[in-house]
Amino acid sequence: MSQEIPIPLDPLVHLLSTLSLERLSDDEFTGPSQWMPHGRVFGGQVLAQCLVAAQSTMDEGRLVHSLHGYFLRAGDIRQPISFSVDRIRDGRSFSTRRVQAFQDGQPIFSMIASFQDEDPGLTHQDDMPAGIPDPETLPSARSLLGDIDHPVAQYWAKARPFDMRHVSSPIYFEAKGEKVAHQAVWIKALGEMPVDLGLHTAALAYVSDYTILEPIFRRHGIAWTHPGLKSASLDHAMWFHRQAKVDDWMLYVQESPSAQGGRGLSLGRIFSRDGQLLATVAQEGMVRI
């Protein structure tokens, strides 16, 4: 290959190691970064690590129900990341945490998250879309890209800890078909996860950042390799409705209601295979041609 890249022997084990933060004090943590072809920290990684840090300051049984974060600077994969947790509030049912991620003393990501004790209440949800083909009938990224001698293709094919299968053709190198602002992707961890529910939640936050901007590209017939394309996550919001098991297949349904001013907005809903709405995602990204 033109550039040798470090493919983990087991990408899921590598992810779990990345999420295993070293605790320096009650509210201070540090952690490593995964390799990325462009040298910048993957946004989903620092998002998930911030959630792990916040969860580490919570009493057992009080689970995250929402988070809102801003990507402030590009992180450097060669440097460790420091995480600082601010315990804003602990109420009778809810807790709030603010987490900042730093490199070289500069914040690269800032997040606020809310946690709640389990509580019965009114229940309803959107239905999962009908007529979606089973994930087993769709090609994996490894089968599509594994033989391409390029570092980015090899990363997409072999280094990511999730199996991601587009319901319509993926837009890695070309955007085929109708120019629509929506898509669906089956996602599942490549192996069995630990039973720790907090790790499943953090891994769900991690994978939610992979394809969320793609409906914007698809609407304009643009692939990830389009000449001159520059994109970056600006902010990320997520609401956790029901407990996810990320080592089971989940359907990530995505749409973009608007793009303008060098920015695009995407919304996502993550369903379990049996139709439970697990989480809702919103992200605005910088998109420039």
Disulfide bonds with the S-S distance in Angstrom:
none
